[in-house]
Amino acid sequence: MKNPTYKFNSQVWIYPGVAAWHFVNLDKDTSELIKNLYAPFTKGFGSLPVTVTVGKTSWETSIFPDKKSGSYLLPLKANIRKKENIKADDTIKFEVKIMTGL
């Protein structure tokens, strides 16, 4: 299984604080699967490199484990939100391709 792609639907939320970072959560079951499969490949803060596709836009970034929710978090940069007309509380469809192979 090299560079698998996972599909999600998730609601956009804003991290409380001054920076106003926007995130979506990967579902808990898939997050647990990813954690178990890719734990040896994590980088700083437990992050994993991924390629994400939302609508017609793809970019390289990382997903981060969130102990509070038990799922991985995907940050959505302002330029991506603008290109795809994404706002807080929108539910979006997206694909995450893990970029470290087994």
trRosetta pair geometry for C-beta under 8 A, 3 or more apart (Angstrom, degrees):
i j d omega theta_ij theta_ji phi_ij phi_ji
1 4 5.4 -6 176 -51 104 116
1 37 7.8 -56 89 -158 136 141
1 102 5.8 34 69 31 81 128
2 101 4.1 4 -138 -133 88 117
2 102 6.7 -132 -88 37 60 72
3 97 5.8 22 178 175 90 100
3 98 6.1 -161 -136 78 45 68
3 99 6.3 27 -118 -109 99 41
3 101 5.8 -40 -35 -83 74 90
4 97 7.2 -166 101 -143 32 63
4 98 5.8 20 54 30 73 109
5 95 5.3 4 -176 -178 110 113
5 96 7.0 157 -154 80 60 40
5 97 4.5 -26 -97 -93 83 83
5 98 8.0 -156 -82 10 36 68
6 26 7.2 45 113 -147 138 123
6 30 5.5 126 -164 -169 145 139
6 34 7.4 -72 -22 -66 157 119
6 95 7.0 156 78 -156 41 62
6 96 5.1 -17 60 61 93 92
6 97 7.8 173 18 -81 64 37
6 98 7.7 50 -3 -26 105 94
7 93 7.2 -3 -173 -171 95 92
7 94 7.6 172 -150 91 56 37
7 95 5.3 -28 -98 -100 69 79
8 24 7.3 141 118 139 134 128
8 26 5.7 -106 -88 -127 153 66
8 27 6.4 -173 -125 -13 105 91
8 30 7.4 -132 -82 52 106 158
8 93 7.2 166 89 -150 49 50
8 94 5.6 -16 63 63 94 79
8 95 7.6 162 19 -91 75 31
8 96 6.9 24 0 -4 119 107
9 91 5.9 27 175 170 94 105
9 92 7.2 -175 -146 90 56 33
9 93 5.4 -25 -95 -94 77 69
10 24 4.0 114 99 -175 127 108
10 25 5.5 -167 -154 57 139 60
10 26 7.2 -82 -58 -88 150 27
10 27 7.5 -151 -81 -53 109 71
10 91 6.8 -169 101 -148 18 72
10 92 6.6 -24 62 57 66 75
10 94 7.3 -49 30 28 101 109
11 24 7.0 163 76 -126 28 86
11 89 6.4 -15 -172 -150 106 37
11 90 7.1 167 -147 89 61 32
11 91 4.9 -39 -88 -92 68 75
11 92 8.0 128 -111 11 23 70
12 22 5.5 1 -173 -175 108 109
12 23 7.2 151 -152 76 61 33
12 24 5.6 -49 -93 -73 58 89
12 76 6.5 -42 -129 21 113 153
12 81 8.0 104 -145 -115 154 113
12 86 6.0 136 -60 170 159 106
12 87 6.9 158 77 103 144 31
12 88 5.4 -130 113 -125 103 36
12 89 6.4 -47 69 10 84 18
12 90 5.0 21 19 54 120 78
12 91 7.6 -153 -2 -85 75 26
12 92 6.2 52 -43 -4 103 113
13 22 7.2 157 81 -152 30 62
13 23 5.9 -28 66 65 80 83
13 24 7.5 127 17 -94 76 43
13 25 7.9 12 21 -20 119 95
13 88 6.5 61 -130 -150 27 90
13 89 7.5 67 -91 -70 58 49
14 20 5.6 -26 -161 -157 119 68
14 21 7.0 142 -156 77 62 42
14 22 5.7 -37 -96 -96 67 65
14 23 7.8 141 -106 18 20 77
14 88 5.0 -27 -33 -110 106 132
15 19 7.0 -2 79 74 117 100
15 20 7.3 162 59 -148 76 17
15 21 4.4 11 23 61 123 95
15 22 7.7 -133 -1 -73 80 18
15 23 6.3 68 -46 -7 94 118
17 20 7.3 -144 80 -49 65 40
17 21 7.7 8 61 15 110 91
21 75 5.9 -49 -176 -136 115 107
22 75 7.1 106 78 -163 56 61
22 76 4.4 -52 99 62 106 104
22 78 8.0 120 15 -78 119 56
22 81 6.2 68 54 -71 158 141
22 86 7.5 140 146 121 155 113
22 88 6.4 -130 -118 -82 109 80
23 73 4.9 -23 -162 -168 132 105
23 74 6.4 139 -158 71 72 47
23 75 5.6 -43 -97 -100 79 49
23 76 6.6 177 -96 5 23 87
24 73 7.5 149 76 -156 37 59
24 74 5.1 -17 61 59 85 104
24 76 6.6 63 -9 -37 94 118
24 92 6.5 -93 -84 53 150 110
24 94 6.8 126 73 23 158 141
25 31 7.9 -40 176 -56 86 138
25 66 7.2 -76 -118 34 102 142
25 69 5.8 -95 -125 139 141 157
25 71 4.5 68 -175 97 106 141
25 72 7.2 139 -159 77 60 46
25 73 6.0 -38 -102 -100 63 62
25 74 7.7 176 -94 16 15 82
26 30 5.5 -102 161 87 108 113
26 31 4.9 138 94 -68 109 93
26 34 7.3 12 119 9 157 146
26 63 6.7 21 -19 -156 131 144
26 71 5.2 -170 69 177 68 106
26 72 4.3 13 29 59 123 96
26 73 7.7 -128 5 -68 82 18
26 74 6.7 91 -42 -24 89 107
26 96 6.7 -45 -95 7 125 156
27 30 5.0 75 66 20 90 103
27 31 6.6 -155 93 -12 40 93
27 71 6.5 -118 156 -124 11 132
28 31 5.4 -57 -142 38 29 116
28 32 6.3 32 158 -22 65 104
28 69 7.5 -135 -85 147 96 81
28 70 5.1 25 -129 109 108 108
28 71 4.9 -89 -86 -75 58 98
29 32 5.8 -54 -153 32 29 111
29 33 6.6 29 150 -17 63 105
30 33 5.4 -51 -149 36 38 115
30 34 6.2 38 152 -19 68 104
31 34 5.7 -54 -146 38 30 110
31 35 6.2 35 153 -22 64 107
31 65 7.4 124 -175 -120 113 78
31 70 6.8 135 91 137 140 63
31 71 4.1 -167 -36 -140 161 60
31 72 4.6 -176 -122 -7 103 83
32 35 5.6 -52 -146 35 30 115
32 36 6.4 27 156 -16 63 107
32 70 7.6 -2 -64 165 95 97
33 36 6.0 -60 -150 38 27 108
33 37 6.2 16 158 -11 65 112
34 37 6.0 -62 -142 43 28 105
34 38 5.6 -22 177 22 67 119
34 48 7.0 -131 166 22 117 166
34 63 7.8 -5 142 86 157 144
34 72 6.4 -28 75 -29 145 141
34 98 6.8 -180 -137 -79 106 134
35 38 7.0 -77 -125 54 14 81
35 39 6.0 44 173 -67 59 91
35 65 6.7 73 -98 -99 114 126
35 72 7.8 -173 -56 -55 92 103
36 39 6.7 -17 -137 -22 17 110
37 102 6.8 -72 179 -73 98 129
38 41 4.8 -63 -170 46 83 112
38 42 6.7 108 132 -55 89 76
38 48 5.6 45 131 -113 145 139
38 98 6.3 -134 -76 -159 150 142
38 100 6.3 108 -145 75 115 118
38 102 7.8 -106 -90 -73 71 92
39 42 6.2 -30 -158 -14 37 114
41 48 6.6 61 103 -123 100 94
41 100 4.1 154 174 130 147 152
42 46 4.8 -27 -172 -150 144 45
42 47 6.3 127 -163 59 83 34
42 48 5.9 -63 -109 -71 68 77
43 46 7.9 40 64 128 46 4
43 47 4.8 -38 63 70 94 92
43 48 7.2 154 12 -88 89 29
43 49 7.0 62 -10 -36 132 87
43 62 7.0 -81 50 -129 126 145
44 47 6.0 4 73 21 59 111
45 64 5.8 -14 124 -138 117 111
45 65 7.8 -170 146 40 75 81
46 64 6.6 96 82 -155 87 63
46 65 4.4 -43 117 20 139 116
47 62 4.0 27 178 164 121 135
47 63 6.6 157 -151 75 71 39
47 64 5.0 -30 -95 -92 85 74
47 65 7.9 -139 -78 0 41 73
48 62 6.1 152 70 -156 34 83
48 63 5.4 -14 55 53 92 90
48 72 7.6 -43 31 -132 114 142
48 98 6.2 -30 153 -136 129 93
48 99 7.9 150 157 42 81 74
48 100 6.5 -111 -159 15 91 122
49 60 7.0 0 -171 -173 96 98
49 61 7.8 175 -147 101 58 26
49 62 5.5 -49 -95 -96 45 83
49 98 7.8 94 84 -166 59 54
49 99 4.4 -68 113 65 99 115
49 100 6.1 105 50 -37 98 97
50 60 7.3 169 90 -150 42 57
50 61 6.2 -22 66 71 86 68
50 62 6.4 123 17 -122 86 30
50 63 5.4 39 -4 -15 139 99
50 74 7.8 -67 69 -114 147 107
50 96 5.0 -19 -172 -167 142 89
50 97 6.0 141 -165 69 78 49
50 98 5.8 -43 -104 -102 85 39
50 99 5.7 178 -105 -3 24 98
51 58 6.1 18 172 -178 100 105
51 59 7.2 -177 -152 94 66 25
51 60 5.4 -36 -99 -94 73 68
51 96 7.8 147 75 -158 44 44
51 97 4.4 -14 58 59 92 110
51 99 5.8 96 -18 -61 86 118
52 58 6.7 173 88 -147 45 59
52 59 5.9 -16 57 60 90 73
52 60 7.9 152 14 -103 76 19
52 61 6.0 -18 3 33 120 111
52 74 6.5 123 -101 -161 148 134
52 94 6.0 -1 -171 178 99 119
52 95 6.8 158 -155 82 50 56
52 96 5.6 -13 -102 -103 79 66
52 97 7.5 -162 -73 21 33 75
53 57 7.0 162 -150 88 56 45
53 58 4.4 -21 -95 -94 82 88
53 94 6.5 166 83 -159 50 69
53 95 4.5 3 51 51 100 104
53 97 7.7 46 -7 -11 99 106
54 57 5.5 -14 65 65 79 96
54 76 7.8 34 -26 -124 163 112
54 80 6.6 82 46 176 133 112
54 84 5.2 -21 119 -93 112 170
54 86 7.1 -13 155 -55 147 142
54 92 5.9 1 -144 167 116 132
54 93 7.5 146 -137 87 68 54
54 94 4.6 -27 -88 -105 83 100
55 83 7.8 -172 72 121 133 93
55 84 4.5 165 20 -127 140 111
56 84 7.6 175 39 -96 70 92
57 80 5.9 163 129 -141 147 81
57 83 5.0 99 -73 111 147 138
57 84 5.5 -108 16 -54 131 111
59 77 7.8 -72 103 28 165 124
59 80 6.3 -100 9 -88 145 122
60 99 7.2 18 -136 -34 101 163
61 74 7.3 95 98 -157 133 83
61 75 6.7 -138 176 61 142 90
61 77 7.8 -164 -94 -21 138 111
63 72 4.2 33 159 168 121 126
63 73 6.5 161 -164 72 73 40
63 74 5.3 -36 -108 -83 90 75
63 96 6.5 31 -50 -152 137 142
64 72 6.5 140 68 -159 30 75
64 73 4.9 -26 64 57 88 96
64 75 7.6 37 9 -25 116 97
65 71 7.9 -168 -145 116 58 23
65 72 5.7 -49 -92 -100 49 67
65 73 7.7 106 -160 10 4 83
66 69 4.6 23 103 35 122 99
66 70 7.3 -43 88 9 78 18
66 71 6.0 -3 49 67 105 59
66 72 7.0 138 5 -131 86 17
66 73 4.9 78 -39 -31 121 111
67 70 7.3 24 -166 -74 29 48
69 73 7.7 104 45 -64 135 95
74 94 7.3 -157 100 104 164 153
74 96 6.8 -128 -86 -89 139 126
76 80 5.5 -122 -169 84 77 124
76 81 5.4 90 143 -60 112 98
76 86 6.4 -84 168 104 149 147
77 80 4.9 91 62 8 80 104
77 81 7.1 -150 96 -5 40 89
78 81 5.6 -57 -146 38 33 112
78 82 6.2 34 156 -21 67 107
79 82 5.7 -51 -146 36 32 113
79 83 6.4 35 155 -21 64 105
80 83 5.8 -53 -147 35 31 111
80 84 6.3 -4 165 11 65 113
80 86 7.2 -8 122 29 78 133
81 84 6.6 -76 -142 55 23 88
81 85 7.8 23 167 -156 57 2
81 86 4.2 -103 -139 65 72 98
81 87 7.2 104 -174 -74 114 38
82 85 7.5 21 -171 -74 27 41
84 92 7.6 62 136 -133 136 134
86 90 5.5 -140 -154 60 68 148
86 92 5.9 -4 -122 -73 120 140
87 90 5.2 105 59 -26 65 115
